[in-house]
Structures are given as C-alpha cells and as structure tokens.
Amino acid sequence: MFGVSHPAAAGKPPPVAPRLRPGSTAAAIHATVRAAAQAPPPRAHPINWLNPTTWPVLPVPLTAVDPLSGLTLGVIPTVLHTNAAGEITRIIAPDINYNPYFGVGIDGRIFDYPSPNTQWYVEGGLSQRVQSWFDAKLENGLLRESRWSWSVQIKYSRSGTPRFYGIGNDSERINQTVYTDQEMLARTQIGWNITHAWQLAYTFIARKVKITAGHLPGVPSITSRFRNILGLGVTHELLQRIALIYDTRNNIVIPTSGAYVIVYGGLASRNVDVSSSLFTEAGVDARFYWSPMRSLTVATHFDLRYEPTVHHVPFWALSSLGGDHETIGGSQPLRGYGTSRFYDRNAFDFNLELRKTVLKFNAFSTHIDIQATPFVDAGRVFASYGQWPISQLHTVVGLGFRAIAAPSVVGYVDIGEGLGPSSQGLAVFTGIGYPF
C-alpha cells in the first residue's frame, strides 16, 4: 500500500513521506497521524483516552474505494516513534481488512528514517483469495549533497483486479476484461549528482510477469475475449534506462515553485542478450509549479512517451493512461478512469491543478492546511509517429481536496469524471502525496 518518493531537489527538506498506493483512502487519515508525531514529544503523563495524541497505538480506520477493486474496510493500529526533536524515526502500521472480492486480508508495514538523507521500508500482506504482495526499498542520497544517490527495491505482487479493454485510443468499455497479474521485480537506480539541480541517473529493472485468467463476478476474463493478445502467460523483462534530471523545486513533497524535468531513453530485452529486445523507449516528463499568491499554486504536468521499436511486446509494457499517479515509463494520470485504461505504443498526457488553500486549523498538535483543487486531465495513446499527440484527447474534469501537514505530509482525495462517450462515470482516488 505504501511507496516512497523520489530523491530530493534544492534545499534540505525533511525525510520524504511514504505514499499509499492508489485506491487507499486510509491515506488522508494516515497523513494526520503522521503530522501528529511532528509535534514535540509529550512529557511523561498518564494516557488520556480523550486525547488521541497520548495514545500508545492509534487505531486508524481504513476505508478504501477503488475503481477496480471496489470497497475495502478495515483498521490500521499505528505506532509512531519520534526523536528528541519530535521528528518521526519509525512507523509501524499493521492492518486487518475486508474486501468482498478477496475476503479478509492482513498487512504489515515498517518505515524507518535513520536520517534526512536515508530511508527504508518493508511491507507486505495477503488476503484469503488471490491477493498478496511484498515490497522493500532502501534509498540513500535523498538530499543530493554528495556525488552519488542510489536506491534498491525488491517487490512481489499478485492482484486480481487489473482490467484490459483492448489496444488503441478508441478501445471501448464494452470490451472490458479482467486478469490476474503476478509480478516479481528487482530495481536499482544510481544517480550521479552533477550539481544540486542536475542529475544523470541509470536504472536497471529485472521483472517477471505472469498474466492469467481473471475471476471477478460479472467481468469476462481476458482469456475469453483476448486470448491471442501478446503478454498472456509468463514474460521476463530486463530494462535499462538512462535519464537526465533537472530539479529546481523548492520542496520535493509540497512544491510551490520550480520545475522537475526528466528526459530519458531505455532498452528492454527478454534476457541479458540485447538481441532479444522487447522494445526501446524515449520520453520526457515535466512538472512546473508557480504561486501567483501565497494561498494558490498552479501545478502543471505533461508526459510524452514513445516506443520507437517493438518486438512482440506484451500489452502491459506498452504506454498507458489512467489512474491518479504518474510513473516514469508507466501509466499516466487520467483521473476519470482506472489504472492503465488505454494502451498503445505511444502516449501523451497533460494535467493542470489549481491548489488553493481554503482552510487552516490546528489538530493533533500540528497545523493543517486544507486545499480545494479543481483539475483537468487530458491525454491519448496512439500507434504512429505521424499522429498528432494533442488531437482526439480523452478529457477529465474534477475536484480534489488535500490535507497538508507541512513540511512533509500530503493526503488527498480526487474525484473526477471523463467527458465524452468513453466516460465511465465518477472515479474516486485517495492516497499520500500529490499526484505529480
């Protein structure tokens, strides 16, 4: 459920907050809990059950509503450890939950922050049916104060909720299918910090993906409608990517000014022999932030990704749009649709948010700002270089709300709806961190 933000930019920000996976509405509550621990540690005194900041364990409700997996209910008993300065050094957060598709589930998480420059986490869980996952990551050099930054990650997941509608910008809702996605991944990234703003990064990803029939009631399996699509069964992928990164944001968690631009290229193959190529990739991902007044930030994001060559590429390795978070080389935000709603070789995505502070108050011994955030998303996928990226766009309009406990926590709720014949109605996303 959790993730970790990318390495830092200008300044010396605090440790980066963990980020819940899209679909987890426990995120906003988790943000408040984390903010509570930023206050100076209380003097020893008896527990006051009317004051949650004195409780040894905080029972955080879990209420997740996801366009793909539906409603999940549960509780997260959360334990926070802080240092003498009131900064979080460790979060322990197990949970027990229930989803009508997958039954009772249990999860566990440990997030550790040894210093502002280093952090690690270990998390995992399983449900009665289908679902299971494990994720561990270590990052060093977040502040880019030394010559090198690096991270390593190991991940396993098995999910029964992904959807596939076919390939192309005009894939129709009536063709919806479901599949079971089982994935093992190892990732390492090394960044050479040329200056504080410029970084040259190398990423290596080894991945094994197994796509099999889906088993959700009322949704056909991918094997019944797309039995000949490339990507069914087991596929191995080795991806090598080089990226040039320019980062002048004033804060990596709550940016109000600056830019974050990544220009990248990569090669994916089935094994160490590069002649077994799956695809090549080339793209640019950029975010810009401007504050015309203290209470308003205009945030924009665009992503353009091409796959210049493909050789029997699996459908899940194509460019895609859908969901609420951007992933370099992966699905881009289109917040009226589920993750990876549209697939094709190439993709364009644009997002605009007006982050307006509308309320300020104190809670859990910290200060919280509430933002109302109207947003517009627009994007398309396409097969040919000759196609104009900004024509025939799928458009989403919506309204988001953010709870911000500066300087390191953002919890969000985004409600969006697609316009036009491809609309799937309202979609609701929640999590930790801004979508971009």
C-alpha positions as CSV (number, residue, x, y, z in Angstrom):
1,M,0.0,0.0,0.0
2,F,2.8,2.4,0.7
3,G,5.6,3.8,-1.6
4,V,8.4,6.2,-1.2
5,S,9.0,9.5,-3.1
6,H,12.0,10.1,-5.4
7,P,15.3,11.7,-4.5
8,A,15.4,15.3,-3.4
9,A,16.0,18.6,-5.1
10,A,17.0,22.0,-3.9
11,G,17.2,22.8,-0.2
12,K,17.3,20.4,2.7
13,P,13.8,19.0,3.0
14,P,12.8,16.6,5.8
15,P,12.5,12.9,5.1
16,V,10.1,12.1,2.3
17,A,6.7,10.8,3.5
18,P,5.7,7.3,2.5
19,R,2.9,7.2,-0.2
20,L,-0.1,4.9,-0.2
21,R,-0.9,3.1,-3.4
22,P,-3.8,4.5,-5.4
23,G,-7.1,3.3,-4.0
24,S,-6.3,3.6,-0.3
25,T,-8.4,6.2,1.4
26,A,-6.6,5.5,4.6
27,A,-4.1,7.9,3.2
28,A,-5.7,11.1,4.4
29,I,-6.1,9.7,7.9
30,H,-2.5,8.4,7.8
31,A,-1.3,11.9,6.9
32,T,-3.0,13.4,10.0
33,V,-1.5,10.6,12.2
34,R,2.0,11.3,10.8
35,A,1.6,15.0,11.4
36,A,0.7,14.4,15.0
37,A,4.1,12.9,15.6
38,Q,5.8,16.1,14.3
39,A,4.9,17.9,17.5
40,P,7.4,17.9,20.3
41,P,7.2,14.6,22.3
42,P,4.9,15.0,25.3
43,R,6.2,14.8,28.8
44,A,5.5,11.5,30.7
45,H,1.9,11.5,31.9
46,P,-1.0,9.1,32.2
47,I,-2.8,8.2,29.0
48,N,-5.7,10.4,28.3
49,W,-8.2,8.5,26.2
50,L,-10.0,11.7,25.2
51,N,-6.7,13.0,23.7
52,P,-5.5,10.7,20.8
53,T,-2.0,12.2,20.8
54,T,-1.4,10.5,24.1
55,W,-2.4,7.0,23.0
56,P,0.3,4.4,22.6
57,V,-1.4,3.0,19.5
58,L,-3.7,4.9,17.2
59,P,-6.5,2.8,15.5
60,V,-6.7,4.5,12.1
61,P,-9.8,3.5,10.1
62,L,-9.2,2.0,6.7
63,T,-11.8,2.9,4.1
64,A,-10.6,2.4,0.5
65,V,-12.7,2.9,-2.6
66,D,-11.0,1.9,-5.8
67,P,-12.4,2.0,-9.4
68,L,-11.1,-1.5,-9.9
69,S,-11.2,-3.3,-6.6
70,G,-14.3,-1.7,-5.0
71,L,-14.7,-1.1,-1.3
72,T,-12.3,-2.2,1.3
73,L,-12.9,-1.7,5.1
74,G,-10.5,-2.3,8.0
75,V,-8.4,-0.8,10.8
76,I,-4.7,0.2,11.0
77,P,-3.3,0.2,14.5
78,T,-0.4,2.6,14.1
79,V,2.7,3.1,16.3
80,L,4.9,6.1,15.8
81,H,8.5,6.5,17.1
82,T,10.0,10.0,17.3
83,N,13.3,11.5,18.3
84,A,14.0,14.3,20.8
85,A,13.2,16.9,18.1
86,G,9.8,15.4,17.5
87,E,10.7,14.0,14.1
88,I,9.4,10.6,13.1
89,T,12.1,7.9,13.0
90,R,9.9,4.9,12.5
91,I,6.3,4.0,11.6
92,I,4.8,0.5,12.4
93,A,1.4,0.0,10.8
94,P,-0.2,-3.4,10.5
95,D,-3.8,-3.7,9.4
96,I,-6.7,-6.2,9.1
97,N,-9.2,-5.5,6.3
98,Y,-12.1,-7.0,4.3
99,N,-12.9,-6.8,0.6
100,P,-16.0,-8.6,-0.8
101,Y,-13.9,-9.8,-3.8
102,F,-11.0,-11.2,-1.8
103,G,-12.1,-11.8,1.7
104,V,-10.2,-11.0,4.9
105,G,-6.7,-9.6,4.5
106,I,-3.8,-8.8,6.8
107,D,-0.9,-6.4,6.1
108,G,2.2,-5.2,7.9
109,R,4.5,-2.2,7.3
110,I,7.7,-0.7,8.8
111,F,9.0,2.6,7.6
112,D,12.4,3.8,9.0
113,Y,14.1,7.2,8.7
114,P,17.7,7.0,10.0
115,S,18.5,10.5,8.7
116,P,17.1,13.1,6.3
117,N,19.4,11.6,3.6
118,T,18.4,7.9,4.1
119,Q,15.2,5.9,4.5
120,W,14.0,2.4,4.1
121,Y,10.7,0.4,4.3
122,V,9.5,-3.2,4.4
123,E,5.8,-4.0,3.8
124,G,3.6,-6.9,2.7
125,G,0.3,-8.7,3.1
126,L,-2.1,-11.3,1.8
127,S,-5.8,-11.9,1.5
128,Q,-8.0,-15.1,1.7
129,R,-8.3,-15.1,-2.1
130,V,-5.9,-14.1,-4.9
131,Q,-4.2,-11.0,-3.5
132,S,-0.7,-11.0,-1.9
133,W,2.2,-8.6,-2.0
134,F,5.7,-7.7,-0.6
135,D,7.7,-4.6,-1.1
136,A,11.1,-3.5,0.4
137,K,13.2,-0.4,-0.6
138,L,16.3,1.4,0.6
139,E,17.2,4.9,-0.6
140,N,20.4,6.9,0.1
141,G,21.5,10.4,-1.0
142,L,18.0,11.9,-1.0
143,L,19.4,15.4,-0.4
144,R,21.9,15.2,-3.3
145,E,24.6,16.7,-1.1
146,S,27.1,14.0,-2.1
147,R,28.3,12.9,-5.5
148,W,26.0,9.8,-5.7
149,S,22.4,8.9,-4.9
150,W,21.2,5.4,-5.1
151,S,18.2,3.1,-4.3
152,V,17.4,-0.6,-4.4
153,Q,14.0,-2.2,-4.3
154,I,12.6,-5.8,-4.3
155,K,8.9,-6.2,-5.0
156,Y,6.3,-9.0,-5.4
157,S,2.6,-8.7,-6.1
158,R,-0.4,-10.7,-7.1
159,S,-3.5,-8.8,-8.0
160,G,-6.9,-10.0,-9.3
161,T,-8.3,-6.5,-10.3
162,P,-6.5,-5.2,-13.4
163,R,-8.6,-4.5,-16.5
164,F,-7.9,-4.7,-20.2
165,Y,-10.2,-3.2,-22.9
166,G,-8.0,-3.7,-26.0
167,I,-5.3,-1.6,-27.6
168,G,-5.9,1.8,-29.0
169,N,-7.2,5.2,-28.1
170,D,-10.8,4.1,-29.1
171,S,-10.9,0.8,-27.1
172,E,-14.5,0.5,-25.9
173,R,-15.9,0.0,-22.4
174,I,-18.0,-2.9,-23.6
175,N,-14.8,-4.9,-24.2
176,Q,-13.8,-4.7,-20.5
177,T,-12.0,-7.9,-19.2
178,V,-10.2,-8.7,-16.0
179,Y,-7.0,-10.7,-15.4
180,T,-4.7,-11.9,-12.6
181,D,-1.3,-10.1,-12.6
182,Q,1.5,-11.8,-10.7
183,E,4.8,-9.9,-10.8
184,M,8.3,-10.1,-9.3
185,L,10.6,-7.1,-9.6
186,A,14.1,-6.0,-8.6
187,R,15.1,-2.4,-9.3
188,T,18.3,-0.4,-8.7
189,Q,19.0,3.2,-9.5
190,I,22.3,5.1,-9.3
191,G,22.3,8.9,-9.8
192,W,25.4,11.0,-10.4
193,N,24.7,14.4,-8.9
194,I,26.5,16.7,-11.4
195,T,25.2,19.7,-9.5
196,H,22.4,20.1,-6.9
197,A,19.9,20.6,-9.7
198,W,21.3,18.3,-12.4
199,Q,21.5,14.5,-12.1
200,L,22.4,11.7,-14.5
201,A,20.6,8.5,-13.5
202,Y,20.9,4.9,-14.5
203,T,18.1,2.5,-13.7
204,F,18.1,-1.3,-14.1
205,I,14.9,-3.3,-13.6
206,A,14.5,-7.1,-13.8
207,R,10.9,-8.2,-13.9
208,K,9.0,-11.4,-14.3
209,V,5.3,-11.0,-15.1
210,K,2.6,-13.8,-15.3
211,I,-0.8,-12.9,-16.7
212,T,-3.5,-15.5,-16.2
213,A,-7.3,-15.6,-16.3
214,G,-9.3,-13.2,-14.1
215,H,-12.1,-14.3,-11.7
216,L,-14.2,-11.3,-10.8
217,P,-18.0,-11.8,-10.9
218,G,-19.7,-10.1,-13.8
219,V,-16.5,-9.2,-15.7
220,P,-15.3,-11.5,-18.5
221,S,-11.7,-12.9,-18.3
222,I,-9.0,-11.6,-20.6
223,T,-8.5,-15.2,-21.8
224,S,-12.1,-15.4,-23.1
225,R,-12.1,-12.2,-25.1
226,F,-8.4,-11.5,-25.9
227,R,-6.9,-15.0,-25.9
228,N,-4.4,-14.1,-28.7
229,I,-3.1,-10.8,-27.1
230,L,0.7,-10.7,-26.6
231,G,1.5,-10.8,-22.9
232,L,-0.5,-13.7,-21.6
233,G,1.5,-16.3,-19.7
234,V,5.0,-15.6,-18.4
235,T,7.3,-12.8,-19.7
236,H,10.7,-11.8,-18.5
237,E,11.9,-8.3,-18.9
238,L,15.3,-6.6,-18.3
239,L,15.0,-2.8,-18.7
240,Q,18.0,-0.4,-18.7
241,R,17.2,3.3,-18.7
242,I,19.3,6.5,-18.8
243,A,17.8,9.7,-17.6
244,L,18.9,13.3,-17.3
245,I,17.1,15.1,-14.5
246,Y,16.7,18.8,-13.8
247,D,15.1,19.7,-10.4
248,T,14.7,23.2,-9.0
249,R,11.6,22.6,-6.9
250,N,11.7,24.5,-3.6
251,N,10.3,21.4,-1.8
252,I,10.1,17.8,-3.1
253,V,7.0,17.0,-1.1
254,I,5.0,20.3,-1.2
255,P,6.4,22.2,-4.1
256,T,5.1,25.7,-4.8
257,S,7.7,26.9,-7.3
258,G,10.3,25.4,-9.6
259,A,10.5,22.7,-12.2
260,Y,11.2,18.9,-12.3
261,V,12.1,17.6,-15.8
262,I,13.2,14.2,-16.8
263,V,14.4,13.2,-20.3
264,Y,15.0,9.5,-20.7
265,G,15.7,6.6,-23.0
266,G,15.8,2.9,-22.4
267,L,16.0,-0.6,-23.9
268,A,14.1,-3.7,-22.6
269,S,15.0,-7.2,-23.6
270,R,13.8,-10.7,-22.6
271,N,17.3,-11.7,-21.2
272,V,20.9,-10.4,-21.0
273,D,21.2,-10.8,-24.7
274,V,20.1,-7.4,-26.1
275,S,19.3,-9.1,-29.4
276,S,16.2,-10.4,-27.6
277,S,14.8,-6.9,-27.5
278,L,11.2,-6.3,-26.4
279,F,11.1,-2.5,-27.0
280,T,13.0,0.7,-26.9
281,E,11.6,3.8,-25.1
282,A,12.2,7.5,-25.3
283,G,10.3,10.2,-23.4
284,V,10.1,13.4,-21.5
285,D,8.2,14.0,-18.2
286,A,8.0,17.6,-16.8
287,R,6.3,19.3,-13.9
288,F,6.1,23.1,-13.3
289,Y,5.0,25.0,-10.2
290,W,4.1,28.7,-9.8
291,S,2.5,30.6,-7.0
292,P,1.0,33.9,-8.1
293,M,-0.1,34.4,-4.4
294,R,0.7,32.8,-1.1
295,S,-2.5,30.7,-1.0
296,L,-2.5,29.5,-4.6
297,T,-0.2,27.2,-6.5
298,V,-0.6,26.5,-10.2
299,A,0.7,23.0,-10.9
300,T,1.2,21.6,-14.4
301,H,2.5,18.2,-15.7
302,F,3.0,16.7,-19.1
303,D,4.4,13.4,-20.3
304,L,5.2,12.2,-23.8
305,R,6.5,8.7,-24.3
306,Y,7.4,6.8,-27.4
307,E,8.3,3.2,-28.1
308,P,10.3,3.6,-31.3
309,T,10.8,-0.2,-31.8
310,V,8.8,-3.1,-30.5
311,H,9.3,-6.9,-31.0
312,H,6.4,-9.0,-29.8
313,V,5.9,-6.6,-26.9
314,P,3.4,-7.7,-24.2
315,F,0.4,-5.4,-23.8
316,W,1.3,-4.4,-20.2
317,A,4.6,-3.0,-21.4
318,L,3.0,-0.5,-23.8
319,S,2.5,3.2,-23.0
320,S,-0.7,3.7,-21.0
321,L,-3.1,6.2,-19.4
322,G,-5.4,6.0,-16.4
323,G,-5.4,6.3,-12.7
324,D,-4.2,9.0,-10.3
325,H,-0.4,8.9,-10.3
326,E,2.3,9.3,-12.8
327,T,5.0,6.7,-13.2
328,I,8.1,7.3,-15.4
329,G,7.7,4.8,-18.3
330,G,4.4,3.7,-16.9
331,S,0.7,4.7,-16.6
332,Q,0.0,8.5,-16.6
333,P,-2.8,10.3,-14.7
334,L,-6.3,10.3,-16.2
335,R,-8.4,10.6,-13.1
336,G,-11.8,9.6,-14.5
337,Y,-10.5,6.1,-15.3
338,G,-8.8,3.1,-13.6
339,T,-5.1,2.5,-13.9
340,S,-3.9,1.8,-17.5
341,R,-7.3,2.2,-19.0
342,F,-5.8,3.0,-22.5
343,Y,-2.8,1.1,-24.1
344,D,-0.8,1.7,-27.2
345,R,2.9,2.2,-28.3
346,N,3.0,5.9,-27.6
347,A,1.2,8.2,-25.2
348,F,0.7,11.9,-24.4
349,D,-0.7,13.2,-21.1
350,F,-1.3,16.7,-19.7
351,N,-2.5,17.7,-16.2
352,L,-3.4,21.1,-14.6
353,E,-4.3,21.7,-11.0
354,L,-5.2,24.9,-9.1
355,R,-4.1,24.2,-5.5
356,K,-6.0,26.8,-3.4
357,T,-5.8,26.9,0.4
358,V,-9.3,27.4,1.8
359,L,-9.0,26.5,5.5
360,K,-6.3,26.4,8.2
361,F,-6.6,24.9,11.6
362,N,-4.7,23.1,14.4
363,A,-5.2,19.4,15.1
364,F,-3.1,16.7,16.8
365,S,-0.7,19.5,18.0
366,T,0.2,20.5,14.4
367,H,-1.0,22.9,11.8
368,I,-3.1,21.6,8.9
369,D,-4.0,23.4,5.6
370,I,-6.9,22.3,3.5
371,Q,-6.7,22.8,-0.2
372,A,-9.5,22.7,-2.7
373,T,-8.1,21.7,-6.1
374,P,-10.1,21.8,-9.3
375,F,-8.2,19.9,-12.0
376,V,-8.2,19.0,-15.7
377,D,-6.5,15.9,-17.2
378,A,-6.2,15.2,-20.9
379,G,-4.4,12.5,-22.8
380,R,-4.3,10.0,-25.6
381,V,-2.5,6.9,-26.8
382,F,-1.5,6.4,-30.4
383,A,0.4,3.9,-32.6
384,S,2.1,6.0,-35.3
385,Y,4.7,8.8,-35.0
386,G,2.7,10.6,-37.7
387,Q,-0.3,11.1,-35.4
388,W,-0.5,14.4,-33.7
389,P,-0.3,13.8,-29.9
390,I,-2.7,16.5,-28.8
391,S,-5.7,15.5,-31.0
392,Q,-8.6,13.2,-30.0
393,L,-7.8,13.7,-26.3
394,H,-9.7,11.9,-23.5
395,T,-10.6,14.7,-21.1
396,V,-11.3,14.5,-17.4
397,V,-12.6,17.3,-15.1
398,G,-12.7,17.0,-11.3
399,L,-12.2,18.4,-7.9
400,G,-9.6,17.4,-5.3
401,F,-9.1,18.1,-1.6
402,R,-5.7,18.0,0.1
403,A,-4.9,17.9,3.8
404,I,-1.3,19.3,4.3
405,A,0.7,19.0,7.4
406,A,3.8,20.9,6.3
407,P,6.6,20.3,5.7
408,S,6.3,16.6,4.8
409,V,2.8,15.2,4.5
410,V,0.0,15.5,1.9
411,G,-3.1,13.4,2.0
412,Y,-5.5,13.7,-1.0
413,V,-9.0,12.8,-2.3
414,D,-9.6,13.3,-6.1
415,I,-13.0,13.0,-7.7
416,G,-13.0,13.0,-11.5
417,E,-15.2,12.2,-14.4
418,G,-14.4,11.6,-18.0
419,L,-16.1,13.7,-20.7
420,G,-17.4,12.1,-23.9
421,P,-18.5,8.7,-25.0
422,S,-15.7,6.9,-23.2
423,S,-16.7,8.1,-19.8
424,Q,-17.0,5.5,-17.0
425,G,-18.8,7.8,-14.6
426,L,-17.3,9.2,-11.4
427,A,-14.0,7.8,-10.2
428,V,-12.6,8.5,-6.7
429,F,-8.9,8.2,-5.8
430,T,-7.1,8.8,-2.4
431,G,-3.6,8.5,-1.2
432,I,-0.4,10.2,0.1
433,G,1.5,12.8,-1.9
434,Y,0.5,14.9,-4.8
435,P,-0.4,13.0,-8.0
436,F,2.5,14.9,-9.6
